[in-house]
Every structure is written in structure tokens, then in C-alpha cells.
Amino acid sequence: MPLSTWTSKALFAGILLALGGGLYQAWQEHRALGYGFRVPVIAPPAAKPAAMAPKKIARKKVRGRWRSQEEVIETNGTHFETHFASSKLHTQTHAASLVELKDGRVRAFWFSGSREGASDVTINSAVYDPARSAWSDEQVVASRGSTQRALHRYVAKLGNPVVGRAADGSLQLFYVTVSLGGWAGSSITHMTSHDEGATWSAPRRLVTSPFLNISTLVKGAPFLYADGTMGLPVYHESISKFAELLRLDEAGRVLDKQRLARAGQGTLQPVVLVKNKNEALVLTRYAGKQAPPRVPSLFTEDGGRSWSTPQPSALANPNAAVTAVVLADGRLLAVLNNQESGRDTLSLMLSADGGNSWRVIHQLESLSAERTSKFDEKLCRQVVASLAQNADTNVAKAPPSTVDHYVASAEARVRADGMCNFEFSYPYLIQVSNGDLHLAYTWNRTFIKHVMFDRAWLDKRIGKRDALH
């Protein structure tokens, strides 16, 4: 047999051996993985004074409809406040995520640029200080150029940053990168911080598949298994659409991947709700064709070893992201566009029966009635100005010339088709260690809006007979 033939066969055998060895190692690692979840520790509600003087803030109204959601501090000692976490004007922002820092502050991430998918999009971050009720200036964490240099490969666009805390205390940041094509051609890039987000390691690409390693995106909050490994909810969006879970070690290496739904289910952007060490519920965005559109849900009772088949829940879903947390007493709190089309309302919802039924306890945003209104440009600008002033106290106190800049920033999106259309989307909800809840979401693709409320405010919304304990 010619030498070249022997060389070819030897090379082929070597490739098979290497592949087999890699698969065996992966199988061994998979077998070694433990199951069961680590349950976050949340402090009981702090004692509140019997009464507090209300903090009044001047709010403008347009036809009496677009009012403030709540006073910043209510007279009964409950706390609810809103801000813009992002500060750049005349840019588009989207897909925020949040994490509590060790000193009690909250850090947010989102992507920002001239438009979604543009080459100038960056991953930005800012920090909220609850002692001052204020956000820091935003800073760029990663850009297309910095990511491209670190990965040694062409990067066309960035998106969807998600942050989690690893078992060793480090912050793990994941974001989507695309080299060719649309989001279906994406992969996940990972960075680590050991100083609460002040500095970050060089970006590196997660290898989630030995074949092409594309079409993996991230949106849902990471969580921890009992053995300290991290669960990262991801989803596939090429040809078919389905939810998955990645299992990562503390260095961010992929140890395992589970498919949560068969191809064609239309399940995107899974959110994992850990109830206890053995039970968890997953809610996902629905991108299928079944009518009426409902948030799919599935569950595990064996610590994540196996998962049920997705079933439609009672939550409506207009092919939009959902977020949720598990409260200390086991009830579920969710934020989503609870409607079958559009993203112009945002609802805070509660389930007391494990996700079987839900009820609205507060409308965070509600502008669906304006969707068909034929507002002229002047009235539309007035509505946007009122919304911006109600969203952030700094805007409420700003001179008219500053307010005009906020309105102009939002106008390109709100009046994109000549009408007056609003979008409140991609919510991300966390509960911090003292029991307070922080929510971030996209506000008309122009700003990231932050909402903070405490357990006392939540108890009041739920009602005395149904108060949380």
C-alpha cells in the first residue's frame, strides 16, 4: 500500500481516536456531575417604621392619564422607586440583566448602539447605590473591537449580556456574538471579574457544540447547582427553536448540555425558577404557531436530571421575553407582556399555586389603549415626555430643554411608522439578599428602566389577606 495511503489512514484514525477520547472524557464528566440545586438565601423583611413622611415629586400629566406609577416613598413605610439605569441619549438600548454586588449595590448590563445589530453596539454597565437611590454613569465593558481582538476571529455584532455569580464569588458575564449572518449564527462569549465588575478577564468563546458551535444565545439568569457548578439557560434559534441548559464549572468551561424541549417547540429564552434542592420550574418565551400564544412551562423534580415536556401555561405571550423569581414562601413573581400581541404593557404577576394560575398585582406600564389612537406628532411627544418624567426623578426635575433631548431620543422608535407605538420589553427581575426586588427592562428601545420595590410594597399590592409572610 502506498505510503500516502497509510498516512491518510493513520491521520483519519488519529482524528477518530482524538474525537473518541474527547467524547469519552465528556461522558465521564457528565457521569460525575451531581444533581440538585443551591437555593438562594433571602433575609426576612426588615422591620419598617410605622409611618414615614412622603417624598413628593412633581409629576406632569397629559390629559390626566400618564401619571406616576407610585410616589417614591409612601406614607405607610413601603418603598417603590423608578429610574433610568442607562444615561446615554440618542442611542438604542436593549436586553438588560442585573446582579447584586457584595456591598449591597446592584450592577446592570445591557447593549447599546445606533441600532440592534449595528457594528457600534457595545456591552455597557452601571451600578445602582440604594443608599443614594442613584445610578452611576454607564461604562463600556466590551465592544466589537475588543471582543474580536480577544477571540482572534471576526465579530459582526454583540447582544444580550447576562451576568451571574459563580460559587467562588466571581462575576461571570455572558453575551452573544455573531460573526456571520443574523442571531441564528451566534455563539456565547464569556468574561470573568474578581472585583465586582471593575475589571474583566479577556473575552473567550464558549464551546457549546463540536460542530460549527453556532446558534446558541443567552437571556435568562444563571443559577447554581448544589455542587457549585453553574446552570446557564440558553436557546437555539437556527432552523428550529428550542430551550437548553448549559452546565459550567467555575472557570466557565462547558461540562454538559441538556435540551429542554424537542425541535419545533418554539421555546426561547428559558428562565429557571429554583423552588428547592430538587424542584425547579422553567418558563420560556413562545415563538411557535400555536394559538392562543402562551408561555410554555416545564419542571423537574429530581434536581435537574430530567425535565417534563413543555406545556402551555396560563400566561399570554406575544413572542416576548419573560422573567420571574421564587419568593421566600414559594410563591412566584413574574414580569412579562401579558398580552397576545404587542409589547406596550408590562405586568407584575403572582402565582400562589406553583405556576398553574396567575393574577396581575400591578401594571408597570399600560399603553395598549394608545396603540390604535391616531396621535399627531405633538401629542405623541407630550406622552413620551410625561412617561420619561414619571420614569426618572432627574428627568422630572430637569429643565424643558433637557426633557426635549429625552423625547427626541425616544421619538425615532416611538414614531418609527408615523404612529405612536410603545415598547416595554425584555424584563429581568432579581431579589437581593435583604428581600428587595429589582427589575430592569427596555423602555422604548431608548433607555433601560429600573424599578425597585420592597417586600412591604409587594405585600400591600397583594392585599392583607394574601400578604406574604
Salt bridges, closest charged atoms under 4 A:
GLU70 OE2 - ARG461 NH1 3.29
GLU74 OE1 - LYS460 NZ 3.12
GLU81 OE1 - HIS79 NE2 2.47
GLU81 OE2 - HIS83 NE2 2.53
ASP103 OD2 - ARG105 NE 2.79
GLU116 OE1 - ARG445 NH1 2.58
ASP129 OD2 - ARG132 NE 3.35
GLU196 OE2 - ARG165 NH2 2.97
ASP227 OD2 - ARG247 NH2 3.06
GLU244 OE2 - LYS257 NZ 3.97
ASP249 OD2 - ARG253 NE 2.93
ASP256 OD1 - HIS30 ND1 3.05
ASP329 OD2 - ARG331 NE 2.86
GLU340 OE2 - ARG294 NH1 3.16
ASP344 OD2 - ARG371 NE 2.70
GLU365 OE2 - LYS449 NZ 2.86
GLU370 OE2 - ARG65 NH1 2.75
GLU411 OE1 - ARG381 NH1 2.72
GLU423 OE2 - ARG343 NH1 3.79
GLU423 OE1 - ARG413 NH2 3.65
GLU423 OE2 - ARG445 NE 3.03
ASP454 OD2 - LYS48 NZ 2.86
ASP466 OD1 - ARG331 NH1 2.68
ASP466 OD2 - ARG359 NH2 2.65
